[in-house]
Amino acid sequence: MLAPLQGLTNASMRCVQMELGAPDVLFTEFVSVSSASKHRLARRDLEEVSAHRLAAPLVVQLVGNNAQALADGASILQDNGIQHLNLNLGCPYGRMTQGNTGGGMLRDVRQVEACLKAMRRVVRGSFSVKVRSGYDRHDQIMELLPMFEECGVDFIVLHPRTGEQKYSGMADHALTQRVVAATSVPVVANGDITSADRGSALLKMTNATGLMLGRGAVSDPWLFKRIRYQQAGGLDEGQDEASAAVQRRTQLRDYLLRLLEAYGQVYRGDQQVLAKLKNVVQFIDDEALRRWCGKVMRCSTLRSFTLKVESLADMPM
Ligand SMILES: Cc1cc2nc3c(=O)[nH]c(=O)nc-3n(C[C@H](O)[C@H](O)[C@H](O)COP(=O)(O)O)c2cc1C
């Protein structure tokens, strides 16, 4: 599954990820549900998600803390053709945690329960949660599992870091393994999956139902295909280092040029397109491309950015 990544997994990115890596399931960025406005959802969000025409199912992720508002938001989305809904119980930032939404909701388990029940009552397709290991305690998740079962959650996506931890340290997948063993609800493992080996090892170690890739997929959309190939018993082609480097550069060039074209159709003005592209480049974490990424991040025009990307495959090693 492609993870929800605010500011990144917009419709253009989802389309490019489908073309290159073909994840089995796509998540939207989180969509805020307003408890104050009777419209519940911003019109732009509604239009963005309901225009989905890709082959893989789309899961729309909602964030909010008012049970009635979340149920209304889910109903509106269903009326607009959305089938699969997810509740964000993980976002560790600012307004989210101050207002007991996202990861902050884990401070008030009764509120979580009310929201889950209200959403489950209206969601006819799959209803899932995306959750961290806890607000400030690593194994708070273990206490939440009976509630997820009782509320009829169809699957759990677990990112095993606490909200307080934000992105520091490594995801603790020994906890994922414990969660899988402790619940009848299917668990999708998420966090720090940046190579096919790591993805395959994680599936084996945790017995998770599946994997969700976030930053790893933004850096390298082909990761989905490589994991799938390995899972199907495919062997490493034994490519030498130089040809692997050429392949990576050619793929990265293709990926960024596709994004450039897609963003060019959606965002107004070169500077906005450039900012969106730089937002992607900051997640490219290849050691060998660090200097190149640094130069690209300093480009002040879309033209200079495009030239750097176009010549990436021909760049001396
Ligand atoms: C820039 C950014 C935006 C994110 N936005 C969301 C979001 O909208 N909803 C959500 O549930 N998680 C969000 N996350 C968390 C990711 O979905 C994921 O759980 C986390 O990055 C760990 O997975 P990874 O190591 O594969 O990236 C975000 C993470 C990042 C880095």
The ligand as an ORCA input file, in Angstrom:
! r2SCAN-3c Opt
* xyz 0 1
  C       5.766     14.234      5.011
  C       4.931     13.204      5.709
  C       3.544     13.336      5.695
  C       2.743     12.378      6.348
  N       1.377     12.500      6.283
  C       0.590     11.539      6.851
  C      -0.840     11.571      6.723
  O      -1.435     12.441      6.069
  N      -1.543     10.586      7.350
  C      -0.930      9.575      8.057
  O      -1.604      8.697      8.604
  N       0.404      9.506      8.151
  C       1.161     10.447      7.557
  N       2.519     10.326      7.626
  C       3.114      9.102      8.195
  C       3.343      8.061      7.082
  O       2.134      7.645      6.490
  C       4.075      6.822      7.623
  O       3.301      6.250      8.636
  C       5.449      7.137      8.167
  O       6.162      8.012      7.315
  C       6.274      5.866      8.375
  O       6.375      5.147      7.181
  P       7.661      5.242      6.196
  O       8.867      4.992      7.038
  O       7.407      4.194      5.160
  O       7.674      6.628      5.648
  C       3.335     11.290      7.024
  C       4.736     11.177      7.036
  C       5.533     12.116      6.388
  C       7.028     11.932      6.405
*
